[in-house]
Amino acid sequence: MAGTDSEATAARDASLPARAKIAVTAGKMAAALSQKAGRGSGSVIGGKIALRLDPDLLATLAEHLDVVLVSATNGKTTTTRLIAEALRAAGPVVSNALGANMPAGITAALAGGSDARFGVIEVDEKYLATVARDTRPKAIALLNLSRDQLDRAAETRMMAEKWREGLKDSDAVIVANADDPLVTWAASSCKKVVWVAAGQAWKEDAWSCPSCGGVMQRPGDDWFCSQCGFRRPNPHWALQGTHVIDPHRGAWPIQLQLPGRANLANATSSAAVAAVFGVAPQVALERMQTVTAVAGRYDVVQYHGRDVRLLLAKNPAGWLETFTLIDQPPAPVVLSVNAMDADGTDTSWLWDVDYERLAGHPIFVMGQRKLDLAVRLEVAGLQFQVVDTLEQAVRAAPAGRIEAIANYTAFQQLRKAVAS
């Protein structure tokens, strides 16, 4: 198979226009040098160099693919992986599976594709309209919008407006979460929308109407604005317990190896996307069962003789979902928070997280901003211990599986620690 893939890639590259061919080759060389220097996969630097040489390269590489784009504040990497697995039932897939979701990383991922029929692409929220213009997707999945990286990302309604304006002329089928008012408003300008009732646990960013600014009414799972009439659309697909309900009212069981209600919601949206490409819900959901972890998330690893589960939480909405996954007290919990560029340097979001939910857990605090987090936990009235390393936390933790929760760069550091 490896030889076949290599031959297919060579044949594809040979058919590219001369400028694109040079750009792809240069990008691959840069990525290889980056890997050799121990600076990661090299996908981002490779993609940047390739795009510098050929600004139209992303569009060229996507021409032969049926593309689906996935964007959201939370859950886009996992949903991208679930959709990719589902679509493999219908043909080969190329995807930026490790989460390099800006144009450079996306370009590098597609440059590595060979005989792929489908391109399943995770896209950073800010770049969605640009990537959609270049890749001409057949479907776009919009999962949720909430506050994240406050120092670099736009306010949530501004982001929704960028989506609304950037996608209104798209011919793609928009698969949108009807339970998120911001997503609904963004998608409601589009030509073809499939509404999914996927749920919304975090509601703190959607109490004002994105259409008129009025106060949203949110009785139960419903929502509406009494001032302008903007309201939740009737869904075509829905998550009901542990089943996906399709547009024909068929009920299909979800049997994931990934934990939590959020992943049931991700699977529901993924099944709706797969149906756009002709993959039946039963087939799509069966293929999703094979996914056990996504870029290290949910992995249970052995570290100094202890089981440690690695969980990623980047913002208040993500922390809320993650708290529903962890073992009950007195399971020990490690919390690690950084504030590097990739995380966002503003940590004021810590005060929006309901850390009081951790009462009864032995808590260990680490990371670049451990003192900021310690102050937050002190105010919450929780008992905790500040440590410098994961090893210190593991050696001090009482019996039980250790739940290690970290934001983006802190999570990567935890992965490196357990791998070593």
C-alpha positions in Angstrom: 0.0 0.0 0.0 2.8 2.4 0.8 4.3 2.0 -2.6 0.9 2.5 -4.2 0.4 5.7 -2.2 3.8 6.9 -3.1 3.2 6.3 -6.8 -0.2 8.0 -6.6 1.4 11.0 -5.0 4.1 11.2 -7.6 1.5 10.9 -10.4 -0.6 13.7 -8.8 2.4 16.0 -8.3 3.5 15.4 -11.9 0.1 16.6 -13.2 0.3 19.8 -11.3 1.1 23.1 -13.0 4.8 24.0 -13.0 4.5 26.6 -10.3 2.4 24.4 -8.0 4.8 21.5 -8.6 7.8 23.6 -7.5 5.9 24.9 -4.5 4.9 21.4 -3.3 8.4 20.2 -3.7 9.9 23.1 -1.8 7.3 22.7 1.0 8.1 19.1 1.4 11.8 19.8 1.6 11.3 22.5 4.2 9.1 20.1 6.3 11.7 17.4 6.1 14.4 19.7 7.2 12.2 20.9 10.1 11.6 17.3 11.2 15.3 16.5 11.0 16.1 19.5 13.2 13.6 18.2 15.8 11.2 21.1 15.4 8.0 19.1 15.0 6.2 17.8 11.9 7.2 20.7 9.7 3.8 21.0 8.2 3.3 24.7 9.0 6.6 25.9 7.8 6.3 23.6 4.7 2.9 25.0 4.0 4.0 28.6 4.5 6.9 28.2 2.0 4.7 26.5 -0.5 2.1 29.2 -0.4 4.7 31.9 -0.6 5.9 30.3 -3.9 2.3 29.7 -5.2 -0.5 31.7 -3.4 -3.1 29.7 -5.4 -1.7 26.3 -4.3 -4.5 25.5 -1.8 -7.1 26.0 -4.5 -5.1 23.9 -7.0 -4.7 21.0 -4.5 -8.4 21.0 -3.7 -9.6 21.0 -7.3 -10.0 17.2 -7.5 -11.4 16.7 -4.0 -14.9 16.6 -2.6 -14.2 18.9 0.4 -15.9 19.3 3.8 -14.7 22.0 6.2 -15.2 21.8 9.9 -15.1 24.9 12.1 -16.0 25.7 15.7 -14.5 27.0 19.0 -14.5 23.5 20.5 -14.7 20.0 19.0 -13.5 20.6 15.5 -10.4 18.3 15.6 -12.5 15.4 17.0 -15.4 16.0 14.5 -12.9 16.2 11.6 -11.5 12.8 12.6 -15.0 11.3 12.9 -16.1 12.6 9.5 -12.9 11.4 8.0 -13.5 7.9 9.3 -17.1 7.9 8.1 -16.2 9.1 4.6 -13.6 6.4 4.2 -16.5 4.1 3.7 -16.9 5.8 0.3 -13.3 6.4 -0.7 -9.8 7.6 0.3 -9.6 10.6 2.5 -6.9 13.3 3.0 -7.2 15.3 6.2 -5.3 17.7 8.5 -5.9 15.2 11.3 -3.4 16.7 13.7 -5.1 20.0 13.9 -2.9 22.3 11.8 -5.9 24.3 10.8 -4.7 27.6 9.2 -4.0 27.9 5.5 -0.4 26.8 5.7 -1.2 23.6 7.7 -4.1 22.8 5.4 -2.1 23.3 2.3 0.7 21.0 3.7 -1.9 18.3 4.5 -3.5 18.4 1.0 0.0 18.4 -0.6 0.5 15.0 1.1 -2.7 13.5 -0.4 -2.4 11.1 -3.3 -5.4 9.3 -4.7 -7.8 10.9 -2.2 -11.4 11.5 -3.2 -12.4 13.4 -0.1 -10.7 16.3 1.7 -11.8 16.6 5.4 -10.4 19.8 6.7 -10.5 21.4 10.1 -10.4 25.2 9.8 -9.6 27.9 12.4 -12.7 30.1 12.9 -11.0 33.2 11.6 -9.9 31.6 8.3 -13.1 29.8 7.4 -14.4 32.2 4.8 -10.9 32.3 3.1 -10.5 28.6 3.0 -14.0 28.1 1.8 -13.3 30.4 -1.1 -10.2 28.5 -2.1 -11.5 24.9 -1.6 -15.1 25.2 -2.9 -16.4 22.7 -0.3 -19.4 20.5 -0.8 -20.2 20.8 2.9 -19.3 22.9 5.9 -19.9 21.9 9.5 -20.5 24.7 12.0 -20.5 23.3 15.5 -20.4 26.1 18.1 -19.0 29.6 18.9 -17.8 30.7 22.3 -15.1 32.9 23.9 -11.6 31.8 23.2 -8.1 33.3 23.1 -9.4 36.7 24.1 -6.2 38.6 23.1 -6.3 37.5 19.5 -9.8 36.3 18.6 -12.7 38.5 17.8 -15.7 38.8 20.1 -18.1 35.9 19.5 -20.8 37.9 17.7 -18.1 39.5 15.4 -16.9 36.0 14.6 -20.5 34.9 13.8 -20.8 38.0 11.5 -17.6 37.1 9.7 -19.1 33.6 9.1 -22.4 35.0 8.0 -20.9 37.4 5.5 -18.2 35.1 4.3 -20.5 32.1 3.6 -23.7 33.7 2.3 -22.7 33.1 -1.3 -21.3 29.6 -0.8 -22.9 26.7 -2.7 -21.9 24.3 0.1 -24.4 22.5 2.2 -24.0 24.1 5.7 -24.5 21.6 8.5 -25.1 23.8 11.5 -25.9 23.4 15.2 -29.4 24.7 15.7 -28.9 24.9 19.5 -26.3 27.6 19.2 -27.9 31.0 18.5 -24.6 32.4 17.2 -24.1 29.5 14.8 -27.7 29.7 13.7 -27.5 33.4 12.9 -24.3 32.9 11.0 -25.7 30.0 8.9 -29.2 31.6 8.3 -27.8 33.7 5.5 -26.7 30.6 3.6 -28.4 29.0 0.6 -28.6 25.4 1.8 -28.6 24.6 5.5 -29.1 21.3 7.3 -29.9 22.0 11.0 -28.7 19.6 13.7 -29.9 19.6 17.3 -26.6 18.8 18.8 -27.0 20.7 22.2 -25.2 23.5 23.9 -24.0 23.0 27.4 -22.2 26.4 27.6 -24.8 29.2 27.1 -22.9 32.2 28.7 -21.9 33.7 25.3 -25.4 33.5 23.8 -27.8 35.5 26.1 -28.1 38.5 23.7 -29.7 38.1 20.3 -27.1 38.2 17.5 -29.6 39.6 15.1 -30.9 42.6 17.1 -29.1 42.7 20.4 -32.2 41.9 22.5 -32.3 39.5 25.4 -32.7 35.9 24.4 -35.4 33.8 26.0 -34.1 30.2 26.7 -36.8 27.9 28.0 -35.4 24.4 28.2 -33.6 23.5 25.0 -35.5 26.1 23.0 -34.4 29.7 22.4 -35.9 32.8 20.8 -35.7 36.6 20.8 -39.0 38.2 21.8 -38.0 41.5 20.2 -37.2 40.5 16.6 -38.5 37.0 16.3 -35.2 35.3 15.6 -35.6 31.8 16.9 -34.3 28.2 16.9 -35.0 26.5 13.6 -36.6 23.0 13.5 -33.8 20.5 13.2 -33.4 17.9 10.4 -31.1 15.8 12.5 -31.0 15.4 16.3 -29.1 13.8 19.2 -31.6 11.9 21.4 -30.0 10.2 24.3 -27.4 7.9 22.7 -29.1 7.8 19.3 -28.9 9.9 16.1 -32.3 10.8 14.7 -32.2 11.3 11.0 -34.5 13.4 8.8 -36.8 10.4 8.2 -37.1 9.8 12.0 -34.9 6.7 11.9 -32.9 6.2 15.1 -29.3 5.0 14.9 -27.3 4.0 18.0 -24.0 5.8 18.7 -21.4 3.5 20.2 -18.3 5.6 20.5 -15.1 4.8 22.3 -14.7 8.5 22.9 -16.3 9.7 26.2 -18.9 12.3 27.0 -22.0 13.9 25.6 -20.0 16.4 23.6 -18.7 13.6 21.5 -22.2 12.2 21.0 -23.0 15.6 19.6 -19.9 15.6 17.4 -20.9 12.2 16.1 -24.4 13.5 15.3 -23.1 16.4 13.3 -20.6 14.0 11.6 -23.4 11.6 10.6 -25.3 14.6 9.0 -22.2 15.6 7.1 -21.6 12.0 5.9 -25.1 11.8 4.5 -24.4 14.8 2.3 -21.7 12.6 0.6 -24.0 9.6 0.4 -22.8 7.6 3.4 -25.7 6.2 5.4 -26.0 6.9 9.1 -25.6 3.3 10.1 -22.4 2.9 8.1 -21.0 6.3 9.2 -21.6 5.6 12.9 -20.1 2.1 12.7 -16.9 3.5 11.3 -16.7 6.2 14.0 -16.5 3.4 16.6 -12.9 2.7 15.6 -11.7 6.2 16.9 -10.2 5.7 20.4 -8.3 9.0 20.8 -7.7 12.2 18.7 -4.2 13.7 18.7 -3.6 12.3 22.1 -6.9 13.5 23.6 -8.6 11.0 25.9 -5.5 8.8 25.8 -4.9 6.8 29.0 -1.1 6.3 29.5 1.1 4.7 32.0 3.4 7.1 33.8 5.6 6.1 36.8 3.3 3.2 37.3 0.1 5.2 37.3 -2.8 5.5 34.8 -3.0 9.1 33.6 -5.8 10.2 31.3 -4.9 13.2 29.1 -7.8 15.7 28.5 -7.7 19.0 26.6 -9.7 22.1 27.7 -8.9 25.4 26.1 -11.7 27.8 27.2 -14.6 28.0 29.6 -16.9 25.9 27.4 -14.3 23.2 27.0 -13.6 23.0 30.7 -17.3 22.7 31.4 -17.6 19.7 29.1 -14.3 18.1 30.4 -15.5 18.3 34.0 -18.4 16.0 33.0 -15.9 13.3 31.9 -13.7 12.9 34.8 -13.9 10.1 37.4 -15.8 10.9 40.6 -14.0 12.1 43.8 -11.6 11.2 45.2 -10.0 10.7 41.8 -6.9 12.9 41.7 -6.9 15.8 39.1 -3.9 17.6 37.6 -4.6 21.0 36.1 -2.1 22.7 33.8 -2.4 26.1 32.2 -0.1 28.0 29.9 -0.5 31.4 28.3 1.7 31.2 25.2 0.8 32.6 21.8 -1.0 29.4 20.8 -3.1 29.5 24.0 -3.8 33.2 24.1 -1.9 35.3 26.6 -5.0 36.6 28.4 -6.0 34.2 31.3 -9.0 36.2 32.6 -11.1 33.4 31.3 -10.0 31.3 34.3 -12.6 33.3 36.3 -15.4 32.1 34.0 -14.6 28.4 34.7 -16.7 26.7 37.3 -13.8 25.1 39.2 -16.1 24.6 42.2 -17.2 21.4 40.4 -13.8 19.9 41.5 -14.7 19.9 45.2 -13.7 16.6 46.8 -10.9 15.9 44.3 -7.2 16.0 45.3 -6.0 18.8 43.0 -2.5 19.4 41.7 -1.7 22.7 39.8 1.1 23.2 37.3 2.0 25.0 34.1 3.3 28.4 33.2 0.3 30.2 34.8 0.0 27.9 37.8 -0.1 30.9 40.2 -3.0 32.5 38.4 -4.8 29.2 38.5 -3.9 28.8 42.2 -5.5 32.2 43.0 -8.7 31.1 41.2 -8.9 27.8 43.1 -8.2 29.6 46.4 -11.2 31.9 45.8 -13.2 28.8 44.9 -12.4 27.4 48.4 -10.7 24.3 47.0 -7.7 22.4 48.5 -4.8 22.0 46.1 -1.1 21.6 45.8 1.2 23.6 43.4 3.8 21.4 41.7 6.5 22.0 39.0 6.2 18.8 37.0 3.8 16.0 36.2 6.1 13.6 37.9 5.8 15.5 41.2 2.0 15.4 40.9 1.9 11.7 40.1 4.2 10.8 43.0 2.1 12.8 45.4 -1.3 11.8 44.1 -3.5 9.3 46.1 -4.7 6.1 44.6 -6.9 6.1 41.5 -6.6 7.1 37.8 -5.2 10.5 37.5 -7.2 13.0 35.3 -4.8 15.5 33.7 -6.6 18.5 32.2 -4.6 21.1 30.3 -5.0 23.9 27.8 -3.3 23.7 24.4 0.5 24.1 24.8 0.3 22.7 28.4 -1.4 19.6 26.9 1.4 19.2 24.4 3.9 19.4 27.2 2.1 16.7 29.1 2.2 14.4 26.1 5.9 14.9 25.8 6.4 14.2 29.5 4.5 10.9 29.4 6.2 9.9 26.1 9.6 10.4 27.6 
